[in-house]
Amino acid sequence: MLQETFLKYAQHEAPFNDDEHVKAWLLRVAINGCIDRERRASTHESSLDAQREAGFDVAVEDESGVVREVLGAMHDLGDPPRTAVYLALYEGYTAPEIARMLDVPVNTVYSWISRGRKILQEVLSA
């Protein structure tokens, strides 16, 4: 996925506003690429070994299926909250940084993160 993202960056012809714009663009391209890969993989039943050979990071589930449950909840979350929640909780970005990357107001990012956390809490506690 990394190589595909940087290949798209090398082929991108439109100018970027600044380094933050480049960073946000790269993140969005990588996220979209991962989503596309996941969609393609979910449409085809395949073995764990086949998925690994295709370059997918396949998490080994614990006995309770927590990994699958969390990934499913994140997938079902939908965008825009999913991107903001991912960037905040997994990547460790602050709301002002996410707002600059996504070119939205900071309070909007706070709302997305709050809404996303609430939905994830409800889904995962059920």
Buried (B, 14 or more C-beta within 10 A) or exposed (E): BEEBBEEBEEEEEEEBEEEEBEBBBBBBBBBEBBEEBEEEBEEEEBEEEEBEEEEBEEEEEEEEEEEEBBEEBBEEBEBBBBBBBBBBBEEEBEBEBBBBBBEBEBEBBBBBBEBBBEBBEEBEEE
